[in-house]
């Protein structure tokens, strides 16, 4: 009798996939700093009024990463606005050395001008020494005499010069700031004297080697930055400030992390935690890389 063989059925292997939750999307890294206070002239804007595309791109990378970048400049509002636009910034502007904080549409959020009587003390001081001095009213640059120094400043700031004859009558109840324009050696010699003369009444600093700037004692870049950070709910420790002039020293010292441009005056370097190269020399990209790392 023939035996029957049953052939075994082929084995089928099934791979079971465990019931895992979906992979969550990658969370962007938490940034230590939320706001960068950026000086313009001498920090990102070269003295020949050129912007390096690499510096502009570095600023844009910070904005895209969620860091608020605020222009903090000594420039009058009309002289700051075009550069803020070219940098692609949309937040308020600290201008007139911190005497004003303005929105892009011109609204004034903060205004601490020099009282008329104190301003006239500075004007008379300049007159007695045959120094050019200028004031501001309603965003107009006003002077008593049409001197070359006025046009040097106006050309740099992209503003018009308005000759008014007598600042005492033309200035109004306050002026955001006063500026003496002169040779760097002249201003370096004047600086200790005027700081002592108006100690506790005015803030006085050079913004560039040729500009000696006066603001009210309530006004400097640090006080304006503090005001703005309170409005934006940003703590002092979350702020970075970068600049190159004596007018930047207060905000560099106040910020959680202060940065000075190489070659700045010694009091600016002393206020900073580190230094970076100047406009077009890799400083702003270096700073952006550090803040985003």
Backbone bond lengths (Angstrom), bond angles and torsions (degrees), N, CA, C in turn:
res aa  C-N    CA-C-N  psi(-1)  N-CA   C-N-CA  omega(-1)  CA-C   N-CA-C  phi
1 X - - - 1.453 - - 1.525 107.23 -
2 X 1.301 112.98 133.51 1.472 118.09 -175.72 1.510 110.24 -80.98
3 X 1.309 116.23 130.72 1.473 119.92 179.46 1.533 109.35 -79.87
4 X 1.319 114.41 146.13 1.481 120.07 -179.93 1.541 109.22 -103.48
5 X 1.298 115.94 133.45 1.484 120.49 176.94 1.523 109.84 -112.22
6 X 1.294 113.47 130.32 1.478 118.31 175.28 1.521 108.75 -95.82
7 X 1.280 116.06 123.18 1.481 118.12 178.12 1.527 109.84 -79.22
8 X 1.316 114.47 136.66 1.480 120.58 -176.87 1.518 110.71 -68.86
9 X 1.320 114.46 139.43 1.471 119.66 177.69 1.525 110.00 -68.93
10 X 1.347 119.22 143.12 1.486 120.73 179.70 1.523 111.24 -63.33
11 X 1.320 113.92 142.54 1.465 119.26 179.83 1.523 110.59 -82.39
12 X 1.310 113.59 138.15 1.470 119.14 178.89 1.521 108.04 -114.03
13 X 1.342 116.31 121.94 1.470 121.56 -178.81 1.525 108.93 -98.65
14 X 1.308 114.50 132.35 1.463 119.97 179.56 1.521 108.99 -116.42
15 X 1.334 116.30 127.06 1.471 120.32 177.05 1.519 108.54 -91.06
16 X 1.319 115.46 122.56 1.459 120.56 -179.80 1.520 110.14 -93.10
17 X 1.316 116.74 129.81 1.468 122.00 177.97 1.518 109.03 -96.07
18 X 1.343 117.57 122.84 1.460 118.41 179.71 1.522 111.06 -62.56
19 X 1.309 116.46 151.40 1.464 122.53 -177.71 1.529 109.69 -82.53
20 X 1.372 116.57 80.43 1.465 121.84 -176.84 1.521 110.33 -92.42
21 X 1.324 116.56 148.78 1.476 118.77 175.93 1.515 110.73 -68.00
22 X 1.329 118.48 155.08 1.473 120.30 179.63 1.527 111.16 -63.98
23 X 1.332 115.47 148.79 1.462 120.61 179.39 1.523 109.52 -70.27
24 X 1.324 117.37 125.02 1.472 118.63 -179.56 1.515 110.93 -70.07
25 X 1.341 118.55 153.83 1.467 120.41 177.31 1.522 110.33 -64.91
26 X 1.332 115.05 151.88 1.467 120.00 -179.32 1.524 110.12 -62.43
27 X 1.322 116.06 135.37 1.458 121.30 179.35 1.520 109.20 -91.38
28 X 1.330 118.26 127.08 1.463 118.64 179.13 1.516 110.55 -62.49
29 X 1.326 116.61 147.88 1.465 118.94 -178.35 1.525 111.27 -62.61
30 X 1.321 115.51 145.19 1.465 120.36 177.21 1.520 108.88 -75.32
31 X 1.320 116.69 126.70 1.457 121.39 -178.28 1.519 110.16 -88.12
32 X 1.301 116.09 135.97 1.459 121.21 -179.74 1.525 111.12 -69.30
33 X 1.331 116.23 -37.15 1.458 120.93 -176.26 1.525 110.06 -111.58
34 X 1.326 115.71 138.64 1.461 121.61 -176.20 1.521 113.32 -108.37
35 X 1.334 117.68 -18.77 1.464 119.59 -174.40 1.525 110.19 -141.80
36 X 1.324 115.60 135.18 1.462 122.37 173.90 1.522 109.24 -114.03
37 X 1.322 116.41 119.56 1.463 122.52 173.59 1.526 107.18 -91.15
38 X 1.317 115.97 112.94 1.464 122.42 -169.61 1.522 111.40 -112.86
39 X 1.316 116.69 112.40 1.461 120.66 170.55 1.530 108.67 -66.93
40 X 1.307 117.06 155.03 1.467 120.35 -179.00 1.530 111.53 -98.45
41 X 1.332 117.56 -78.01 1.470 121.15 -173.07 1.525 111.56 -63.65
42 X 1.328 115.01 124.92 1.456 120.45 177.72 1.513 114.16 85.87
43 X 1.343 116.77 -7.69 1.464 120.67 179.92 1.520 110.85 -113.47
44 X 1.329 117.38 -52.34 1.462 121.26 172.78 1.523 111.22 -120.02
45 X 1.314 116.47 -24.05 1.467 122.29 179.65 1.525 108.77 -103.35
46 X 1.340 116.36 118.48 1.465 120.15 -179.59 1.523 110.19 -68.72
47 X 1.314 115.67 160.13 1.454 119.47 -177.08 1.529 112.56 -67.35
48 X 1.337 117.61 -16.75 1.462 119.83 173.53 1.526 111.35 -91.01
49 X 1.337 115.76 15.18 1.462 123.76 175.57 1.535 112.68 63.23
50 X 1.323 115.89 41.12 1.454 120.80 173.83 1.524 109.48 -113.27
51 X 1.339 114.83 146.31 1.461 122.47 174.46 1.519 108.07 -112.93
52 X 1.316 116.91 127.34 1.456 120.65 176.04 1.529 108.64 -77.23
53 X 1.337 118.63 127.94 1.469 120.52 -179.17 1.527 113.17 -55.69
54 X 1.330 117.55 -31.00 1.469 120.02 179.12 1.523 110.69 -67.74
55 X 1.319 116.76 -35.53 1.464 119.91 177.39 1.526 110.86 -68.25
56 X 1.335 115.61 -41.08 1.465 120.38 179.10 1.529 109.70 -63.07
57 X 1.315 116.57 -44.13 1.461 120.60 -179.80 1.524 111.17 -64.18
58 X 1.329 116.95 -36.31 1.463 120.12 178.08 1.525 111.20 -64.07
59 X 1.320 116.63 -40.74 1.469 120.30 176.67 1.525 109.93 -63.12
60 X 1.306 116.98 -42.82 1.464 120.21 -179.92 1.526 111.52 -63.71
61 X 1.334 116.65 -35.27 1.466 118.77 178.28 1.520 111.12 -65.45
62 X 1.318 117.36 -34.50 1.464 120.97 176.88 1.526 110.47 -66.90
63 X 1.322 115.96 -45.08 1.465 120.41 -179.84 1.525 110.34 -62.13
64 X 1.321 116.81 -44.11 1.457 121.00 -179.78 1.526 111.99 -63.91
65 X 1.331 116.64 -29.15 1.463 120.91 179.07 1.523 112.54 -79.95
66 X 1.342 117.03 -6.24 1.457 120.40 177.70 1.507 115.52 102.13
67 X 1.326 117.80 6.83 1.462 121.20 176.81 1.528 108.65 -86.57
68 X 1.321 116.50 130.11 1.460 121.27 176.78 1.528 108.77 -78.86
69 X 1.314 116.72 123.60 1.471 121.33 178.73 1.525 107.88 -109.09
70 X 1.330 115.55 122.45 1.460 122.04 -177.54 1.529 108.88 -116.80
71 X 1.319 116.79 126.02 1.459 120.41 173.43 1.519 108.96 -72.54
72 X 1.331 116.41 124.94 1.476 122.67 178.00 1.519 106.84 -122.27
73 X 1.315 116.50 102.10 1.450 120.92 -167.89 1.518 112.21 -133.24
74 X 1.304 115.64 155.75 1.452 120.78 171.12 1.518 112.16 -79.93
75 X 1.307 116.51 -13.68 1.461 120.55 -177.86 1.527 111.27 -59.86
76 X 1.334 117.15 146.08 1.462 119.83 167.98 1.520 109.67 -61.27
77 X 1.305 115.98 158.76 1.468 120.48 -177.94 1.534 112.96 -52.50
78 X 1.350 119.62 -47.44 1.476 118.07 -178.90 1.526 112.75 -64.58
79 X 1.329 116.86 -29.81 1.461 120.14 179.92 1.516 113.47 -80.47
80 X 1.333 117.04 -16.93 1.465 120.98 179.53 1.518 111.89 -91.06
81 X 1.322 116.91 -34.68 1.461 122.00 -170.12 1.534 113.96 -55.42
82 X 1.341 120.17 -45.48 1.476 118.71 -178.79 1.524 113.23 -62.25
83 X 1.330 117.45 -35.86 1.464 120.58 -178.41 1.523 110.87 -74.83
84 X 1.306 116.79 -35.26 1.464 120.37 175.09 1.525 109.55 -61.46
85 X 1.330 116.61 -41.38 1.464 120.88 178.56 1.523 111.19 -64.36
86 X 1.327 117.06 -42.22 1.462 120.07 -179.15 1.522 111.66 -66.83
87 X 1.320 117.38 -27.43 1.460 120.84 176.94 1.523 112.23 -83.24
88 X 1.320 116.40 -8.19 1.457 119.93 178.85 1.513 114.08 75.91
89 X 1.336 117.21 25.26 1.459 120.39 -178.73 1.523 110.00 -88.35
90 X 1.310 115.97 145.60 1.466 120.31 -176.03 1.523 113.23 -122.26
91 X 1.313 118.08 -6.59 1.457 120.63 -176.77 1.516 112.33 -84.72
92 X 1.327 117.61 -177.68 1.462 121.63 177.20 1.528 111.70 -61.60
93 X 1.318 115.70 161.86 1.465 122.51 179.48 1.521 108.91 -116.07
94 X 1.325 116.59 128.20 1.461 121.18 168.32 1.521 105.96 -87.63
95 X 1.335 117.04 116.67 1.455 120.74 -174.83 1.527 110.37 -132.35
96 X 1.344 116.20 177.36 1.473 121.51 -178.11 1.538 111.11 51.56
97 X 1.343 117.24 41.73 1.470 121.89 178.42 1.521 113.04 64.26
98 X 1.302 118.50 22.59 1.453 120.95 -179.06 1.514 113.62 95.99
99 X 1.318 117.46 -0.83 1.468 119.53 177.79 1.524 111.29 -69.44
100 X 1.331 116.21 -26.42 1.467 119.82 178.27 1.524 110.65 -133.93
101 X 1.329 114.69 149.15 1.463 122.86 165.82 1.517 105.91 -121.74
102 X 1.334 116.00 124.13 1.472 121.46 -174.38 1.522 109.87 -127.99
103 X 1.327 116.36 149.73 1.452 121.13 171.99 1.523 109.39 -84.92
104 X 1.321 116.26 170.27 1.462 119.94 -178.49 1.527 112.72 -64.00
105 X 1.332 116.98 -25.77 1.470 119.27 178.56 1.527 112.23 -91.26
106 X 1.345 116.95 7.92 1.455 120.96 173.52 1.508 116.30 97.87
107 X 1.330 118.26 -6.74 1.464 119.76 -179.93 1.528 110.16 -61.87
108 X 1.314 116.21 136.90 1.461 121.31 -180.00 1.522 110.29 -93.88
109 X 1.329 116.11 119.32 1.458 121.55 178.72 1.521 111.59 -95.44
110 X 1.320 116.88 -27.58 1.471 122.96 -179.69 1.514 108.50 -146.24
111 X 1.327 116.62 137.56 1.468 120.46 -179.26 1.524 108.51 -149.73
112 X 1.336 116.85 105.78 1.465 122.61 177.40 1.528 107.82 -124.60
113 X 1.328 116.41 87.95 1.455 120.13 -179.15 1.522 112.93 -87.16
114 X 1.326 115.19 170.06 1.466 121.92 174.54 1.522 108.01 -80.85
115 X 1.321 116.57 129.05 1.464 120.21 178.18 1.532 110.07 -61.61
116 X 1.315 115.57 146.76 1.460 122.31 -173.21 1.530 112.48 -54.45
117 X 1.330 117.73 -45.80 1.466 118.93 -175.41 1.520 111.50 -65.91
118 X 1.330 117.60 -37.94 1.469 120.39 178.31 1.530 109.69 -70.50
119 X 1.325 117.02 -40.64 1.461 120.26 178.11 1.519 111.38 -58.97
120 X 1.324 116.44 -39.52 1.465 119.64 -179.24 1.527 111.77 -68.33
121 X 1.326 118.17 -26.78 1.471 119.56 173.37 1.528 110.29 -60.74
122 X 1.334 116.04 -42.25 1.467 120.33 179.38 1.526 110.07 -68.39
123 X 1.327 116.87 -40.94 1.465 120.57 179.17 1.530 110.36 -60.85
124 X 1.319 116.85 -45.76 1.467 119.33 179.49 1.527 111.39 -65.73
125 X 1.329 116.91 -35.68 1.472 121.24 175.95 1.528 109.79 -59.84
126 X 1.329 116.63 -45.00 1.462 120.53 -179.40 1.527 111.48 -68.55
127 X 1.328 116.37 -42.42 1.472 119.82 178.63 1.525 111.29 -56.61
128 X 1.327 115.95 -44.57 1.470 120.73 -175.76 1.522 112.13 -64.14
129 X 1.329 117.39 -22.61 1.463 122.26 -177.94 1.526 111.83 -109.55
130 X 1.334 116.86 10.07 1.456 122.90 -179.42 1.530 111.50 54.92
131 X 1.317 115.29 43.67 1.459 121.16 177.70 1.525 109.77 -103.70
132 X 1.306 116.08 142.81 1.457 119.67 175.34 1.530 109.70 -72.57
133 X 1.328 116.64 130.88 1.461 121.37 175.68 1.521 108.40 -135.26
134 X 1.320 116.66 143.66 1.465 120.95 -178.49 1.515 110.41 -134.34
135 X 1.314 114.68 150.84 1.465 121.97 178.35 1.527 107.92 -126.46
136 X 1.349 115.74 -174.46 1.470 120.74 -176.48 1.519 109.05 -141.56
137 X 1.316 114.24 142.76 1.457 119.81 173.18 1.521 108.62 -145.82
138 X 1.317 116.02 123.04 1.468 121.95 -179.38 1.531 111.08 51.53
139 X 1.332 115.17 45.47 1.471 123.92 177.16 1.521 113.42 66.69
140 X 1.329 116.91 19.36 1.461 120.85 175.32 1.520 108.88 -107.39
141 X 1.327 115.71 137.56 1.459 121.94 176.53 1.521 108.01 -84.05
142 X 1.336 117.69 118.92 1.462 120.64 -174.99 1.526 111.02 -120.27
143 X 1.330 115.58 139.39 1.463 122.58 -178.02 1.523 109.26 -138.18
144 X 1.326 114.84 160.79 1.469 119.09 177.22 1.516 112.44 -87.29
145 X 1.346 115.75 -31.74 1.467 119.66 -178.58 1.523 109.81 -132.42
146 X 1.314 115.62 146.61 1.463 121.33 -179.12 1.528 108.90 -85.02
147 X 1.339 114.29 85.10 1.463 120.57 -177.01 1.534 110.46 -105.59
148 X 1.344 117.14 158.54 1.471 119.85 179.59 1.528 113.03 -57.57
149 X 1.332 116.73 -34.26 1.469 119.57 -178.57 1.531 111.74 -59.94
150 X 1.334 116.25 -36.25 1.458 119.80 179.45 1.523 110.76 -62.01
151 X 1.324 116.44 -39.47 1.464 120.27 -177.40 1.532 111.08 -76.65
152 X 1.320 117.63 -30.78 1.464 120.02 174.45 1.534 109.46 -58.79
153 X 1.342 115.12 -47.45 1.466 119.73 179.36 1.524 110.99 -67.57
154 X 1.319 116.67 -46.66 1.461 120.87 -175.36 1.523 111.73 -62.63
155 X 1.323 117.03 -40.37 1.465 120.16 178.40 1.521 110.72 -63.55
156 X 1.333 116.20 -40.59 1.464 120.02 -179.48 1.525 111.01 -68.38
157 X 1.319 116.26 -36.68 1.469 120.93 -177.22 1.520 113.21 -91.00
158 X 1.332 116.81 -1.89 1.479 121.67 -178.28 1.530 111.12 57.99
159 X 1.322 115.75 49.59 1.456 121.90 179.47 1.521 109.88 -129.15
160 X 1.311 116.51 166.15 1.455 122.40 175.45 1.520 109.77 -96.81
161 X 1.329 115.24 150.67 1.458 121.33 175.31 1.526 108.81 -93.14
162 X 1.336 115.98 129.63 1.466 121.30 177.40 1.527 108.11 -115.55
163 X 1.339 115.97 111.69 1.469 120.91 179.34 1.523 108.08 -85.29
164 X 1.336 115.51 121.92 1.467 120.03 -173.48 1.527 113.11 -113.22
165 X 1.321 116.71 -8.23 1.462 119.46 177.51 1.512 113.49 85.20
166 X 1.330 118.11 -53.26 1.464 121.58 -176.34 1.531 109.14 -141.11
167 X 1.324 116.55 109.52 1.462 120.44 -179.24 1.527 111.86 -64.65
168 X 1.305 116.40 -27.73 1.466 119.51 -179.54 1.534 110.75 -58.97
169 X 1.307 116.93 -39.20 1.460 121.30 -179.99 1.526 113.12 -87.56
170 X 1.331 116.06 -27.74 1.464 119.61 -170.80 1.527 114.41 -93.68
171 X 1.319 117.31 -16.50 1.465 119.36 -167.28 1.513 113.91 -77.34
172 X 1.282 120.36 -29.19 1.449 121.44 -174.22 1.519 111.71 88.13
173 X 1.329 117.08 -173.68 1.465 120.80 -174.49 1.523 112.77 -71.90
174 X 1.331 116.39 -27.02 1.465 121.01 176.07 1.522 108.80 -143.97
175 X 1.328 115.26 164.25 1.460 122.39 168.82 1.521 107.19 -133.70
176 X 1.350 118.84 138.98 1.461 118.97 -178.07 1.519 112.79 -57.10
177 X 1.326 115.80 -38.75 1.460 120.20 178.57 1.519 108.92 -160.57
178 X 1.324 115.35 168.98 1.458 123.66 170.03 1.524 107.29 -124.09
179 X 1.325 115.81 148.45 1.468 120.09 179.50 1.516 109.37 -134.13
180 X 1.328 115.85 127.99 1.461 121.77 168.13 1.522 107.08 -99.20
181 X 1.331 116.10 124.47 1.464 121.91 178.91 1.519 108.08 -106.74
182 X 1.335 116.26 123.47 1.465 120.89 -177.60 1.526 108.89 -161.21
183 X 1.315 116.06 178.09 1.459 120.73 177.39 1.526 110.26 -64.10
184 X 1.332 117.96 147.32 1.467 120.53 -178.89 1.528 113.93 -54.27
185 X 1.335 117.81 -40.50 1.467 119.83 -179.16 1.523 110.89 -63.83
186 X 1.323 116.78 -37.81 1.466 120.94 178.26 1.521 110.62 -63.30
187 X 1.323 116.66 -44.69 1.462 120.53 -177.54 1.526 111.87 -70.84
188 X 1.319 117.19 -36.55 1.473 119.54 177.66 1.526 109.99 -62.94
189 X 1.327 116.97 -36.50 1.465 120.21 178.14 1.521 111.31 -71.54
190 X 1.333 117.17 -33.88 1.459 121.27 -178.51 1.529 112.88 -75.42
191 X 1.312 117.47 -32.60 1.462 121.63 -167.99 1.531 114.16 -53.55
192 X 1.326 119.93 -50.28 1.473 118.17 180.00 1.521 112.64 -61.89
193 X 1.330 116.64 -37.55 1.462 121.00 -178.41 1.528 111.14 -65.36
194 X 1.339 117.06 -48.91 1.469 118.86 -175.76 1.531 111.23 -71.34
195 X 1.308 117.56 -31.94 1.464 119.39 176.66 1.523 110.95 -65.13
196 X 1.299 116.57 -38.94 1.465 119.89 177.97 1.529 110.77 -72.61
197 X 1.310 116.66 -39.72 1.466 121.82 -176.97 1.539 111.44 -63.08
198 X 1.339 117.25 -40.36 1.462 120.76 -177.56 1.536 112.15 -112.79
199 X 1.318 115.27 28.05 1.470 120.28 -179.65 1.534 109.79 -59.32
200 X 1.326 115.61 130.44 1.461 120.42 -179.67 1.515 114.32 79.44
201 X 1.323 117.84 -1.20 1.467 121.40 -178.85 1.528 112.55 -121.61
202 X 1.334 115.82 -29.43 1.460 120.81 179.04 1.527 109.42 -140.07
203 X 1.322 115.66 150.10 1.465 121.36 166.89 1.521 107.83 -95.17
204 X 1.335 116.75 133.04 1.464 120.76 -173.92 1.523 108.80 -136.19
205 X 1.327 115.64 130.10 1.466 120.18 -179.45 1.519 109.27 -159.67
206 X 1.331 115.82 156.30 1.460 119.71 169.64 1.527 108.25 -84.13
207 X 1.329 115.97 140.03 1.461 120.66 174.51 1.522 110.28 -99.49
208 X 1.322 115.88 -41.56 1.462 123.61 167.71 1.532 105.33 -127.93
209 X 1.319 118.46 168.33 1.476 118.39 -178.56 1.521 114.33 -57.57
210 X 1.349 118.30 -22.36 1.469 121.87 -176.27 1.523 114.49 -99.09
211 X 1.328 118.21 -5.74 1.465 121.56 -174.71 1.521 110.40 -119.85
212 X 1.332 115.94 121.18 1.461 122.22 173.60 1.522 107.02 -107.56
213 X 1.320 117.14 118.18 1.455 121.92 -167.92 1.523 111.87 -115.38
214 X 1.331 114.66 138.93 1.461 123.28 -177.65 1.534 108.35 -118.78
215 X 1.332 117.01 129.99 1.461 121.32 172.29 1.520 108.55 -131.71
216 X 1.321 116.15 168.15 1.459 119.36 177.82 1.523 110.04 -62.94
217 X 1.319 116.57 160.15 1.459 120.17 -177.95 1.527 111.60 -64.94
218 X 1.335 117.29 -21.88 1.470 120.71 177.29 1.525 112.02 -81.29
219 X 1.330 116.74 -10.39 1.466 120.40 -168.79 1.519 112.17 -113.75
220 X 1.304 115.63 120.20 1.456 123.39 163.38 1.519 106.46 -157.47
221 X 1.311 116.80 177.45 1.464 118.87 -175.89 1.526 111.52 -65.72
222 X 1.337 117.58 -33.24 1.467 119.87 179.81 1.522 111.54 -65.10
223 X 1.319 117.47 -44.38 1.470 119.95 -177.84 1.529 110.50 -66.84
224 X 1.332 117.59 -38.62 1.460 120.63 177.81 1.525 110.73 -67.27
225 X 1.317 116.27 -38.96 1.464 120.39 179.16 1.524 110.84 -67.21
226 X 1.303 116.31 -39.05 1.473 120.13 177.24 1.533 110.19 -62.04
227 X 1.320 116.07 -45.13 1.462 121.26 177.41 1.528 111.35 -57.25
228 X 1.324 115.80 -46.03 1.454 120.62 -176.79 1.529 111.36 -68.46
229 X 1.309 117.26 -39.96 1.464 120.32 179.95 1.524 111.51 -64.77
230 X 1.318 117.08 -35.17 1.466 119.56 176.15 1.523 110.43 -63.62
231 X 1.324 117.53 -40.19 1.463 121.28 178.56 1.526 111.60 -67.19
232 X 1.328 116.56 -33.87 1.457 121.10 -176.15 1.532 112.49 -93.08
233 X 1.325 116.79 -0.32 1.462 122.53 -178.82 1.535 111.29 58.38
234 X 1.312 115.55 46.09 1.465 122.46 176.16 1.525 107.69 -113.80
235 X 1.320 117.26 129.33 1.458 120.46 -178.32 1.528 110.60 -80.66
236 X 1.315 115.68 158.19 1.460 121.37 -179.91 1.525 111.47 -56.43
237 X 1.317 117.39 -38.77 1.465 121.37 -177.87 1.522 112.62 -68.39
238 X 1.336 117.12 -15.42 1.468 121.38 -179.01 1.527 112.69 -97.22
239 X 1.343 116.32 10.52 1.466 121.27 -175.32 1.525 110.48 -108.84
240 X 1.326 115.21 136.59 1.462 123.04 170.07 1.522 107.39 -114.30
241 X 1.321 117.30 137.06 1.469 121.04 177.11 1.518 108.85 -128.89
242 X 1.330 116.12 137.32 1.462 120.80 -179.15 1.518 109.48 -134.83
243 X 1.340 116.05 135.73 1.461 120.84 -179.90 1.511 111.49 -166.80
244 X 1.339 114.72 -179.69 1.470 119.25 -174.62 1.524 113.98 -132.90
245 X 1.340 118.26 -13.22 1.465 119.95 -174.48 1.513 112.55 -106.18
246 X 1.329 115.50 166.92 1.462 119.32 176.06 1.524 111.24 -58.62
247 X 1.329 116.05 -29.70 1.469 120.01 178.42 1.528 112.16 -69.11
248 X 1.337 117.45 -12.77 1.466 121.61 178.35 1.524 112.85 -93.61
249 X 1.322 117.42 -12.76 1.465 120.56 -172.68 1.527 112.12 -59.58
250 X 1.335 117.60 -37.64 1.466 119.57 -176.50 1.520 111.35 -65.44
251 X 1.342 117.99 -43.40 1.467 119.12 -178.33 1.520 111.24 -74.83
252 X 1.325 117.40 -31.40 1.463 120.54 176.94 1.525 110.00 -65.08
253 X 1.334 116.26 -40.94 1.465 120.42 178.57 1.521 111.47 -69.90
254 X 1.341 117.54 -35.01 1.466 121.11 -176.67 1.514 112.37 -74.66
255 X 1.306 118.27 -35.90 1.462 122.26 -172.73 1.525 111.52 -63.93
256 X 1.334 114.54 156.95 1.454 119.34 175.76 1.514 112.13 -61.62
257 X 1.333 116.04 -31.82 1.464 121.53 176.63 1.516 107.38 -139.51
258 X 1.325 116.73 117.59 1.453 121.85 -176.16 1.514 111.55 -107.04
259 X 1.332 116.19 137.35 1.461 122.51 -176.27 1.525 109.06 -129.93
260 X 1.325 116.28 131.08 1.463 121.74 176.90 1.517 109.55 -114.70
261 X 1.311 115.85 149.67 1.463 121.40 175.56 1.525 108.67 -78.72
262 X 1.308 116.00 138.00 1.465 120.35 178.23 1.528 110.18 -54.64
263 X 1.335 116.29 137.84 1.454 121.05 -179.29 1.510 114.51 88.29
264 X 1.331 117.50 2.33 1.470 120.98 176.88 1.523 110.17 -67.86
265 X 1.347 118.19 161.07 1.465 120.21 175.01 1.530 111.60 -55.21
266 X 1.313 116.21 154.47 1.468 121.34 -172.85 1.524 112.61 -58.93
267 X 1.332 118.32 -34.94 1.464 119.23 -179.14 1.527 111.70 -69.45
268 X 1.324 117.08 -25.76 1.460 121.05 176.48 1.534 109.72 -75.55
269 X 1.320 116.46 -45.38 1.468 121.18 177.26 1.525 110.08 -59.30
270 X 1.327 116.77 -41.22 1.468 120.99 -178.01 1.526 111.70 -65.04
271 X 1.326 117.35 -29.37 1.470 121.07 -178.63 1.520 112.57 -79.15
272 X 1.338 117.60 -15.48 1.462 122.00 -170.14 1.522 112.76 -94.08
273 X 1.330 114.75 157.57 1.461 121.97 173.45 1.518 111.73 -88.38
274 X 1.335 116.03 -25.79 1.465 119.71 176.51 1.516 108.98 -159.31
275 X 1.330 115.97 170.86 1.462 121.54 178.45 1.532 109.83 -121.91
276 X 1.334 114.48 157.13 1.461 121.00 176.11 1.530 108.20 -136.23
277 X 1.340 117.76 159.70 1.473 120.03 174.94 1.525 111.16 -65.59
278 X 1.323 114.86 163.68 1.457 121.15 -175.48 1.514 113.96 -81.53
279 X 1.345 116.85 -171.19 1.470 121.69 -176.04 1.522 112.64 -54.97
280 X 1.331 115.95 133.10 1.456 120.99 177.23 1.510 115.15 77.05
281 X 1.323 117.87 4.23 1.463 121.15 -178.66 1.530 112.80 -118.04
282 X 1.322 116.27 20.68 1.455 120.09 172.62 1.513 116.04 91.66
283 X 1.325 118.00 3.08 1.462 120.04 -176.30 1.520 113.80 -68.62
284 X 1.320 117.00 -47.67 1.472 120.20 -178.14 1.532 111.05 -67.45
285 X 1.344 120.35 -43.95 1.469 118.65 173.89 1.524 112.94 -59.88
286 X 1.333 116.79 -36.68 1.468 120.14 177.62 1.531 110.44 -62.90
287 X 1.326 115.84 -43.08 1.460 120.24 179.52 1.525 110.86 -65.73
288 X 1.327 116.73 -42.29 1.464 120.37 179.44 1.518 111.23 -62.00
289 X 1.305 117.34 -43.00 1.463 120.81 178.85 1.511 111.34 -61.24
290 X 1.328 116.65 -40.81 1.453 120.72 179.40 1.521 111.20 -65.24
291 X 1.329 117.84 -42.80 1.451 121.17 -177.39 1.520 112.85 -70.66
292 X 1.314 116.66 -26.45 1.457 120.62 -177.31 1.527 113.47 -94.90
293 X 1.323 117.05 -7.21 1.463 120.14 -177.26 1.523 110.76 -81.66
